[in-house]
């Protein structure tokens, strides 16, 4: 079962991540959420494991998905209603799990949607009326350049509430990161910074985690550099932070030159290629003093896979090994893959730092982290958020998996999308056409 948070983009190169549960592999876990209702949304194309999106903005709720005819579709309802208003968009998906959908509302309530892209021309839709999915229309461009080879779209908000849209231009190993700002008053886009924020200079590209607003008031960003499309060529875990998304600095507070390149960036850990680091399995966390912690995995001196936590201390990165595993995960190749290892960010729960790891042979495990040396020191109970029935497939297919997408807030509780698809297959099609499957929305009490 694949779990991801709303507004947390599924990782580039599309692996199953830290909170992934492979059906049938995980131990029995206690339940901490109580289901209070279920609502059918639509039937979906089950051949593609690309991620969907849910956006809850009371009194409205929006769901983005691929319908049974493979069309990108946006459904809208008023919270409490059981009927959906749907808009089928002129964009069809096939098998590629890179082609997720993302959406956001701007300050004036207009919906923006993008997705179904893996090194193709920009696919973007903008509503002409606030809170009205039926008014979505396709726009052929935002700025007019660097929009012909787009992957990994992401919407998020600047400190002043402006909508930001980022994406990679180019391809794996030869790409740059573009950031655009939307002006709600003029309904126009402009560059957030004139040049690409991170420039691979035709020799590499960055796979990014963030930017994420931390408890210290900074946006934090981590990334690995990829030499080519092979997943085992990730190198050089790197970092930058900013208060306004325009002026950036390194962990020691010194200015970060733009565009950020491999030559001028703040390198957390200079991991070489083929040494166990993987894009997507890189997480931004914080300790009790709001110090940023970079979490990732790589091989140790004996060649075993290990989780590491790095913290910026007095302007320098100090690297701590969190686990003591005695096995190796060899990975590589092109396209989407299912990860054997996953990890969550380090975060504070009560007065303890905790971190969750996933290993395919044992499922998810939760640990207390020593704040001094960032090592996993005590295993504690991992509480499964959803009923056991969520993990059970409704169709008899050994290639299928359950997908879960969560949207949580103190105001409205937790909404969860659940749907079933075939597993990822390196972005290649399977030799049969799967049955359509239902997309369902659940509501849970906090």
N, C-alpha and C positions, 0 to 999 in steps of 0.2 A: 504494500500500500504506500503510495507516494503522498507526502504531506508537504505543503508549502504555505507560507503566510501571505495574506493579501498585501500587495505592494512590495513584496519581496520577489524579484524576478527569478524564475528558475534559472539555474546557473548556465552560463555559456558552455557550449559543448554538450550540454544536456545529459548530465549524469543524475542518477538517483542520489539524493543528498542525505544530510545528517539525520533527518527525521523520517527516513524511509523505512517502511516495514514491508518486506517481501512476504506475500501471503503464504502462510504455512510454515514460515521459518522462525517467527517470533514466539517467545514464551508468553504464557497467559499473564495478563496485567490487570490490575484493579482499575475500575472505571471511576472517573471523577466528574463526568458531565452527564446530565440527565436529558434525554431527548424529550422535547415537548411538542414538536409538530414536524410534519414532512409535507413538502409541496413538490409536485411534478413540474419540471420546467419544459422539457422537450426531449425528443429522441436525438441522439448524436451519432456521428461517424466514429466508429470504434477502432478504426485502423490506425489512427495517429495518436500518439501519446503526448502531443503538444499541450502545454498548460493553458487552462482557461483563466477567467478573471471574474471576481465579484466585487462590487462597489456598493456600499451601503451609505447613503447620505439622506437621513430622515427628512421628509417622509418617504423618500424614494429609494429604490434598490434596482441595480442593474447587474445583469449577468452576461458575459461574453463567452461564446463557444462556437464549435463547428456543428451544424445540424446534420441530420442523417444524409443529406445530399451534399455534404462537405462544405457548405457555404458558411462563411463567418456570419454569425448572427448575434444580435444584441437584444436581450429581453429586458423589459422594464415593468415594474409594478409599484403601487403604493404599499408600504408595509402594512400587513394585515389583509390585503386583498389576495385572492387565490387565482386570479386571472392575470396573464401576462400580455403586454403589448410587445410585439416582436418586429424587428427590422432585419431583413436578410440583406447583407451587403454583397457587393459584386466582387467577391474574392473567395476562391475555393482552395482548400488544402488537399494534400495527398498523404504521404507517409512521413514526412520529415518532422521530427520532434522539436527541431529548433523553432518551428513556426508558431510560437505561442501568441496569445492576444493580450494586450494591455490597454487600459482605458483610464480616464480621469475627468473630473469636472474642473473647469476654470473658476475664477472668482465670481463670475456672473452666472454660473450654473449651466454653461454650455458643455456638452459631452464631447470628448476627444477620444478617438479609437485608432489603434495601430496594431499591426501584427501580420502573420503569414508571410514572413520575410526571412530568407536565408541567402544573402548576397544577391538580392534582386532590387529593382527600383522601389522607391518608397511607396508603401501602402498606408494611407492615412485618411481618416474620415472625421469630419467636424460637423456638429449639429448647428442648424440655423435658428433653432429656438431653444430657450433654456429648459432643462429637464424634460426634453422631448426626443425620445429615441427615434421617432418616425421622421424627424427632420435631418437625420444624418446624411451628409453628401460627401462624396469622395473629392479630395483635393489632390491635384497632381504634384504639388510641391509645397514646401514651406519657405525655403530661402531661394532655391533654384540651382544650387550646386552641391556637390558631395552627397547626392541623393540617388545615385544609380546602382549602388551596391551596398544595401542596408541590411543589418542584422542586429538583434538584441535591442529593440526599442524599450524605452523606459520613461514613464512620466513621474515627476515628483514636484514638490513645491519649494520655492526659494524662501528665504526668511521673511520677505514681505508678502508672501502668498502667491506670487506670480508662478504660473505653471512652467515647468522646465521639461524639455523633451530631449533625451539623449539617445544615441545609437552608435554602433560601429559602422564606419564606412570602410570599404575594402574587404579583405578576406583574412582568414586565419593565417598568421605569420606576416601579413602585409596590410595592416589596418590602422586606423586612427579613430579617436573618440570625439564625437561632435556633440555640443550642447547648445540648444536653442531656447530662447525665452519667448513666451507668448504675452502679448500686450492686449488685455481684455478690452481696453478702451477703443483700440483701432482694429481688433480682431486680426492682428498681423503677428508674424514671427520675425525675430531677429536673432543674430548670434549672441549667445551669452558672453563668449569671448571670441575675438575675431578668428584666431587660428584654432585648430583642434586642441582640446585641452590636453590630451595625451596623444602623441604622434609617434607611430612606429617607424617612420622614416623609410618605409618600403622594405624594412628588414625584419620587422617583428610586429606584434600587436599586444595590447593589454586586455586581459580578461578581468573585469572589475567587480568588486564587491563595494556597494555604496554608490554615491555619497550617502552617509547616514548621520543624522543629527545626534550628537552625543550629549551626555549630561553636563558637559563642560561648555556647551554653546557652540562648539565647532561641528562642521560637517567633516566626517572622517571617510577616507577612501583607501582601500587596499586593492592590489592587483598583482597578478603574475604576468610575466611576459611569455609569449609563445613564439617559438622559432618557426614552426610550420604547422599544418593541420594535424600532425600526429600528437596524440594526447600526452605522450611521454616527453615532449620537448618544452614543458613549462619550466621557467627559470625565474630567479631573482624576485622574490616577494618584495613588493614596494609599497610606499605609503605617502599620503599627503593629507593636509587638513586645511579648512577654510571657514571663515565666519560668514562670508557673503557669496561663495561659489565663484567669485571672480578673482580675488587675491588669495593665493595659496602659499602655504609654508610647509617646511619639513618638521619632523618631530622635535627638533631642537629649537624651533621658533624662527629659524632663518628663512628668508624669502625663497619660495620655489619658483624658479624661472619657468616661463611658459613659452612655447608648449613644453609639457613634461616629456622627456625622452629617457631612454635607457641610460644615456650618458650623464644626465643631470639630476636624476631622481634620488630620493631617499630610500635606499635599499635596506629592508628589514633583515633579510637572510639571503645571501648570494647562492642559493641552491642551483647547481648546474642541471642541465637537461638530463633526463633518464635517471633521476635521483628521487623519485617518489612523490613529487609535488604535483597537484592536480587543480586546475581551475575549477571553481565551484565549491571545492572543499577548502575555502578560505573564508574566515569569519571575523567580524569586528565585535569585540566585547569590551567591558570596562570593569575595573575592580572597585572596591568600596571607596577609594579616593578619586574616582572618575578618571583614572589613568587608562589609556587605551591599551587593549590586549589584542594582538594578532594571533589567530589560531589557524593551524594548517597541519598537513602531514608531509613527511619525507622519510627517506631511509636513514637508519642510524649507521654507526661505523661497521656493524656486522651485517648490514644489508636488510635488516628487518624494518617493516613499516611502523612508524611511531607518530603519535600526536605531539605537536609542539605548541607552546604558548610563548609568544615574545612580547615583552613590555618595554616601552620607552622609559628609561630611568636616567634622570639627569642629562637628557638630550641624546642618549645613546641606547640602541636596542640591545636588550639582554635576552637571550634565548634559553628557554627552559623545556626540558623533555617531560611530558606529562604522563606517558604510558611506558610500560616495559613489556611489550609484546615480543614474542619469539617466532614470528612468522613473517613472510614477505608477500606482498601483493604486487605482482607484475602486471602492468597495464600499458596499453598503447593502442594505436590505430586511429582511424578517422571516423567521424560521425558520432552519433549518440551512443552512450554506453551506460550500463548498469554498474554502479560503483559497489565494491565489496565493503568499503569503509566510508563512514560519514561522521561528521562532528557538528556540534552546535557552538555558538559563541559562549564565552565565559560570561556569566551574569550573576548578579546578587539576588539571592532569595533569602529574605530575612537577614540574618547576620552571617550567612555563609555564601561563598562563591561556589557555583555549581557549573557543571558541564556535562553534556550528554554525548555519548559516542554510539555509533551504529557499526556493527560487524555482521555480515550476512549469516554467519554460522550461529550467532547467539541473539541477534536482534538488538534492541536499544538498551543501553545501560547508562545510569545516571550516577555521577560521582561528585563528592565534595572536593574542591580544589584548595590546596594550601595557598593562602594569599602571599606567603613569603617566597616560595619557590615555584608556584603555579603547577604543582604536581598533583595528580589524582591520588587522594589518600584514603578515601572511604567510599564504598559503593552504597547508595541509598535506593529506596524503592522508586522505580519509574512508573508513574501512573499513566495508563493509557487514557487519552481524553475521550474516547468514543466507545460505544458498545461493541462487543465481540462480533455482532452481526455485521458491522461495517466492513469487516475484513473478509467476509465470505462472498465469493463470486456468485452471481446469479445465473451464469452460463457455464457450461462444462467445456473449458478450453484451457489447457495447460500453459498457453502462451499469454494469457490475459492477466491483468493486474487491476487493482482498485486504486482510484485517484481521489485524493481529498484536498480541498482548498478551503481555508478558514478565513473568516473576517470577524474580528472580535473588537468590542468596545464596551466600556463601562455603561454606556447609555442604553444599548440595545441588546447586549448579551453576545452570543456567538452564533453566527450563521455559517453553515458548512455545506459546500457543494460536494456531491459524491457522484462519480461516474466510473465506468469500466471501459478499458481499451486493451488492445494488444500491447505487449511490452515493446520497448524500443529495440530496433533491429539495425543499428548503424545507419539509420535514415533510409534504409531500403525497404521496399514493399515485401509483404509476405506473399506466399503462392496461393492465397485464397482471399476471398472478400468476406470479412466478418459480418455478423449480424449487427443491426443497429442496437443501441443500448440506451436506457433512460438516464437522463440527467436530473438529479433530485436535489432539492434544497432542504436542509434540516435547520431547526432552531434549537439552541441549547441554553439553559440557564447558566450564568457564570458561577 
